[in-house]
């Protein structure tokens, strides 16, 4: 009986490299170099990027390779979320890089169609809004006398990250990072039950008392962090003048994900419960019941 490695090796050796692959890799390195990255770590990034670009490009361009990766047990979970579209747009107004995910191999065709359609619609809307706003801002700045050559394009990066993948659930996040005067990251989470095709809720994964469970765990963590190092953890706190400041409890549409150990993690975007310098804030609030 062949091992997983031998199966993967056999697939690799029998695979035809798509004609588009060299162009995809060349274009990716051209885009990367245009961003003027710091020289000392470019060789390291180039080597790592070559491997990642090769894998992503093969997933995009070769259905044989994508199918094979989903069938190899040691790699199956990783390949359940694939890069469906990868492209960049560079104009005087904006620099946009998109890595759009697509789910596959879940065993639930209707789930895949629904989620992949939603992802495309959301990303298309984000890109369209960013382009329109960037163009408008540039035109207004030039009309007010700013030198067009000194205009800093808006930078938009859309990426994704798999949080957990097993036979029951798939949890991943799409990151939207927009940089103008400062950088700001927002998150779109998907927590999917593969058998039913439903989007999991906090009540599904924590039970009927999910709000009490989550609120208590989050507040205890915030209090502990502030007590240990208030400089490192300058969370917003309520004051007489601003009683609604800081953490007030989770919302009905609270963002969360399930990590690889089955923990439910509540996530807050930048500026929600603390200054932007703190970045995204995550809190482990309990084990998933699913």
Secondary structure, 3 states (H helix, E strand, C coil): CCCHHHHHHHHHHHCCCCCCHHHHHHHHHHHHHHCCCCHHHHHHHHHHHHHHHHHHHHHHHCHHHHHHHHHCHHHHCHHHEEEEEEEEEECCCEEEEEEEEEECCCCCHHHHHHHHHHHHHHHHHHHHHHHHHHHHHHHHHHHCCCCHHHCCCEEEEEEEEEEEECCCEEEEEEEEEEECCCEEEEEEEEEEECCCCCECCHHHHHCCCHHHHHHHHHHHHHHHHHHHCCCCCCECCCCCCCCCCCCCCCCCCCCEEECCCCEEEEEECCCCCECHHHCCEEEEEEECCC
